[in-house]
């Protein structure tokens, strides 16, 4: 049985577009993954979180692309002050409902710049947020301040299009890495470095494969794929899964900057 290509469905939205973020926020209020999986340790996210925890104590911090603010609020326990910045107003409203005295949230699009005072922050981080912020860091972070970024690696889930043809798109090259490098070059910061960290993510079940593919999409897309392709997805999953689940590459870029 041939698998369907969900990008041909009329309701499909390009992932990480403004429309996609708005729909995701309306569907689930929070930017949290809808599929179940297990990550091997260490991985890009765990390493990033540890470095942020060491960077922020007693600092004024900017969280760029904060989503619904869960990580912002967590960091608020260590930071002197922290500001979460995100383009999706519904996510920001969720953050405001739970905010602490030293935590605030601002709505804006990094493509239009960072609407803060010169040298307002001691440091910043971008946890799976927009790379378009890098050219503007020098304007709002103090000289010598650190910035840590976490972004999907180009090898993320590279096995999925091979295992599930049409269901997942084949991506070639290193488009994400190229974009990050280009934006770092225009940042004019004193030091920039990009590290690739690959580990393994075990997808728990065939339904979780579908949830991963349909993350942020309208529920009708998930239901159509489930009704027409779940048996074939289950067959492929069973053939390739281990006792821990279906192994795929979990790839992250960690960006380290000194302004």
C-alpha positions in Angstrom: 0.0 0.0 0.0 1.4 3.4 -1.0 1.7 6.0 1.7 0.0 9.4 1.2 1.9 12.6 0.9 0.4 15.0 3.5 1.9 18.1 1.9 -0.6 17.7 -1.0 -3.6 18.0 1.4 -5.4 21.3 1.2 -5.1 22.0 5.0 -1.3 21.4 5.1 0.7 24.3 6.4 4.5 24.7 6.0 6.0 23.8 9.3 7.4 26.8 11.3 5.6 29.3 9.1 3.7 32.1 11.0 0.4 30.4 10.1 1.7 27.1 11.4 2.8 28.6 14.7 -0.6 30.4 15.1 -2.4 27.1 14.4 -0.2 25.2 16.8 -0.9 27.7 19.6 -4.6 27.5 19.0 -4.6 23.7 18.9 -2.6 23.0 22.1 -1.8 26.4 23.9 1.8 25.2 24.4 4.8 24.4 22.2 5.2 20.8 23.3 5.8 17.8 21.2 2.7 15.6 20.7 4.5 12.3 20.0 6.1 10.0 22.6 9.8 9.1 22.2 12.9 8.4 24.2 16.2 10.3 23.7 19.6 8.8 24.5 21.8 10.9 26.8 23.6 13.2 26.3 21.9 14.9 23.4 21.9 18.4 22.0 19.0 19.6 24.1 20.3 18.3 27.4 23.8 19.8 26.7 22.1 23.2 25.8 20.0 23.2 28.9 23.0 22.6 31.1 25.0 25.4 29.5 22.1 27.9 29.8 21.8 27.0 33.5 25.5 27.9 34.0 25.2 31.1 32.0 22.2 32.8 33.5 22.6 33.1 37.3 22.2 36.7 38.5 22.1 38.0 34.9 19.5 39.9 32.9 18.6 37.4 30.2 16.8 37.5 26.8 14.9 34.3 25.7 14.4 34.6 22.0 11.6 32.5 20.6 10.2 31.6 24.0 7.0 29.9 22.9 4.6 29.5 25.8 7.3 30.4 28.3 7.8 27.2 30.1 11.6 27.2 29.8 11.6 31.0 30.4 9.8 30.6 33.7 12.2 27.7 34.7 15.2 30.0 34.0 13.5 32.7 36.0 14.5 30.8 39.1 18.1 31.5 38.5 18.3 34.7 36.4 18.1 38.1 38.0 15.6 39.1 35.3 14.5 37.4 32.1 12.4 38.6 29.1 10.7 36.1 26.8 10.3 37.2 23.2 8.0 35.5 20.7 6.1 36.2 17.5 3.0 34.1 18.5 0.6 36.2 20.7 -1.3 33.3 22.0 1.8 31.6 23.3 2.9 34.9 25.0 -0.5 35.2 26.7 -0.1 31.7 28.1 3.3 32.7 29.5 1.8 35.9 31.0 -0.8 33.8 32.9 2.0 32.1 34.8 4.7 34.7 35.0 6.9 35.5 38.1 7.9 39.0 39.3 11.3 38.8 37.5 9.9 37.4 34.3 8.2 39.3 31.5 7.1 38.6 27.9 7.2 40.7 24.7 5.5 40.0 21.4 7.5 40.7 18.2 9.0 39.2 15.1 12.8 38.8 15.1 12.9 39.6 11.3 11.9 43.2 12.3 14.8 43.3 14.9 14.8 43.1 18.7 12.8 46.0 20.2 15.0 46.5 23.3 17.5 49.2 24.5 21.2 49.1 23.6 23.2 46.8 25.9 20.0 46.0 27.8 20.9 42.3 28.4 23.9 40.5 29.9 23.3 37.4 27.8 20.7 35.5 25.7 19.7 32.2 24.4 17.6 30.8 21.5 16.1 27.5 22.4 14.8 26.1 19.0 13.8 29.7 18.1 14.5 31.8 15.1 17.9 32.1 13.5 16.9 35.5 12.2 17.7 37.0 15.6 21.5 36.6 15.2 22.2 39.8 13.2 20.5 41.9 15.9 22.3 40.5 19.0 25.0 43.1 19.1 22.4 45.9 19.5 20.9 44.6 22.7 23.5 42.3 24.4 26.4 43.9 26.3 29.9 43.6 24.7 31.4 40.3 25.8 28.0 38.8 26.7 27.3 35.2 25.7 24.6 33.8 23.5 23.7 30.1 23.2 21.5 28.8 20.4 19.8 25.4 19.8 18.5 24.5 16.4 17.4 21.4 14.5 20.3 19.7 12.7 20.0 19.0 9.0 20.4 15.3 9.7 17.3 15.2 12.0 15.2 12.2 11.2 17.1 11.4 8.1 15.9 7.8 8.2 12.2 8.7 8.0 11.9 9.4 4.3 13.7 6.1 3.5 11.4 4.1 5.8 8.2 5.9 5.0 8.4 7.2 1.3 6.0 10.1 0.5 4.9 10.4 4.2 8.1 12.2 5.0 9.9 14.6 2.6 13.5 14.0 1.5 15.7 16.9 2.4 19.2 17.3 0.8 22.1 19.4 1.8 22.7 21.5 4.8 20.2 24.4 4.4 19.8 25.0 8.1 23.5 25.1 8.7 24.0 27.4 5.7 21.3 29.8 7.0 22.9 29.9 10.5 26.4 30.6 9.1 25.1 33.4 6.9 23.3 35.1 9.8 26.2 34.7 12.2 28.5 36.3 9.6 26.2 39.4 9.5 26.1 39.6 13.3 29.6 41.0 13.6 30.1 39.3 16.9 33.6 38.7 18.2 33.3 34.9 18.4 30.9 32.4 16.8 31.0 28.6 16.7 28.6 25.9 15.6 28.7 22.4 16.9 26.7 19.4 15.5 25.5 16.9 18.1 23.8 13.7 16.9 22.2 11.1 19.2 19.3 8.7 18.8 15.6 9.2 19.3 13.4 6.1 19.7 9.9 6.7 18.5 7.6 4.7 20.7 4.8 3.5 18.4 3.4 3.7 14.8 0.9 6.3 16.0 3.7 8.4 17.3 5.3 8.4 13.8 2.0 9.9 12.6 1.9 12.4 15.4 5.5 13.5 14.6 4.6 14.0 11.0 1.4 15.9 11.8 2.8 18.1 14.5 1.1 21.5 14.3 -1.1 20.5 11.5 -4.9 20.4 11.4 -6.4 17.3 13.1 -8.1 16.3 9.9 -4.7 15.5 8.3 -3.8 13.1 11.2 -7.1 11.4 10.9 -6.9 10.9 7.1 -3.4 9.4 7.4 -4.4 7.3 10.3 -7.5 5.9 8.5 -5.7 5.2 5.2 -2.1 4.4 6.1 -1.8 3.2 9.7 -1.6 -0.5 8.8 1.3 0.1 6.4 3.0 2.4 8.9 2.6 -0.3 11.6 4.1 -2.9 9.2 7.2 -0.8 8.5 7.5 0.2 12.2 7.5 -3.5 13.3 10.1 -4.4 10.7 12.5 -1.7 11.8 11.9 -1.1 15.5 14.1 -2.3 18.4 13.0 -3.1 21.9 13.3 0.6 22.7 11.3 1.8 19.7 12.0 3.0 16.1 15.5 4.6 16.1 16.1 7.8 14.2 18.8 10.4 14.2 18.3 13.2 16.7 20.4 16.0 15.4 20.9 19.5 16.9 23.2 22.5 16.2 24.5 24.3 19.2 25.6 27.8 18.5 27.9 29.6 20.9 28.4 33.4 20.5 30.4 36.1 22.3 29.1 39.5 21.4 
